[in-house]
Amino acid sequence: MTNQYLGIIIGGLLPALLYSVTGIFSKVSNQAGIGVGPYLIIIGLAIALTGGGFLLFQPDMTVNWKSGSAAIGIGLTWGIGSGLIALALVKYRAPLSQIVPLYNLNTLIVVLLSLWIFSEWKDVSALKLVVGSALIVAGGTLVSVA
């Protein structure tokens, strides 16, 4: 198996499976009764433990100002987004099956930003990108309409 396929499996397929279970854990946790603050703190602690595990198996302590500040940006944006999802589940009783396709429209935003910021437009198939994006939008619209 080539490195490219391994990268797709390790960085694409496996995270997709893990993120799907994340949605289920999110709803279970919020339905069981937890405040948004403690919810995010407990998640943060679990992420810190996961980081420690990765350090054991890949002991790379490389960090600099740019990489560290970008990592803080990830934590802040992910934390705020996850807190808003928890709030929607608890306070507004939003159905998980309807909000997940909407918040996963982030895929399209990341694609557009990656094409622009990192000049990835040079390396992609425009037709596949347009068709895939249209399917994502259609699916998100279909399931979010009550």
N, C-alpha and C positions, 0 to 999 in steps of 0.2 A: 504494500500500500504506500502511495507517495505521501510526502510531507503535506502537500496541499490537501489531500483527502483527510489525513489525520487532523489537520488544522480545522477543517470543516466539521468533522465529527466532534472533536474536543471543544471547539469554540462556538459551534452552532447547534448541532443536534442535542448534545448532552445538556447544555444550558437551557435549551428550549424545553426539554423534559423537566429539568429542575425548576424552571420558572413556572411551569404549569402546576406543579405540586405546591409552589409558593402561593399561588392564588387560592388554592384549597385551604392551606394552613392559615392564610390571612382571614378568610371568612370564618373558619372554625374558631380562631382566637378571638375575633371581634364579636361573634355570636355568644361566646362563652362569657363575655363581660370583661373588657379590659379598656382602660383609658388610652387615648392616642399617645400620650407621653410615655407611660410605662411600656406600651407596645413597641415604640421606636427604640427605647433604651434597651429592652431585652433583645431586640433584633440586632442592635449595635454591638452588644456584648457577644452575641453568637457570631457575628461577622468578625469581631476581634479574635475569637477563639479559632475560627476558620483560617484567619490570616496566620496565626501561630502554627497551625497545622501545615499550611503551605510552606512556611519558613523551615519547618523540620525536613520536608521532603525536597525543597528547592531553596537552599540557604543563600539567597541573593539579597543583600541588604542595600542594594543600589537605590539611591534617592537623591534628588536635587530640588532646588526651589521650584522649577517649572513642573516637574513630575509630581511633587508633593502638593502644590497648590491645585493642580488639575484633579488630583485624588480627593482633595477637600471639596472641590466643586462637585464631584460625583456624589460624595456623601451628602452634601447639602441638597442637591437637586433630587436625588433618589429619596432622601429622608422626607422632604416636603411632599413629593409625589405620593409616597407610601402613606404618609399621614393623611393626606387628602382622600386617598382610597379608603382608609380605615374609617374616616369621618363619614364618607358616603355610605359605607356598609352599615355603620352603627346608627348614626343620627337620621339619615334619610332612607335607610332600608333599601338602598339601591341593589338590584339583583346583580350578583357577580357575573352571571352569564351575559349581561348587557354592558356592564362597564369595562370588562376585560378587552373586548374587541375595540372599544373606543380608546382606552389608554394605550393599547398596543398599536394604534395608528402612529405612535412615536417612531415606528419603523420607517415610515415615509419621510418624516422630518429628518431623521438621521441620514437616510439615503441622500436627500437633497443637500443637506449640509456637508456630507462627505464628498459629494460630487463637486461642490463649490470650494470648500476649505482645503481639501486634500487633493484636488484635481483628479479624483478617481474617475471622472467622466472619460478619461483617456483609455481606461482599461475595461469598460463595461459594454455589454450589448444593449444598446438603447431600446431595441424592440422588446427584449425580455424584461427589461426594467419597467417599461411602460405597461406591458401586459400584467406583470406581477403587481405593480402598484394599483392598477385598475381593479384587480381582483381583491386586493386588501381593502380598498375603499368600498367596493361593492359589498364585501362581507361585513365590514364594520357598520355600514349603513343598514344592511338587512337585519342584523341581529339587535341593533340598538333601537330600532323603531318598535315601540310597544304595540 
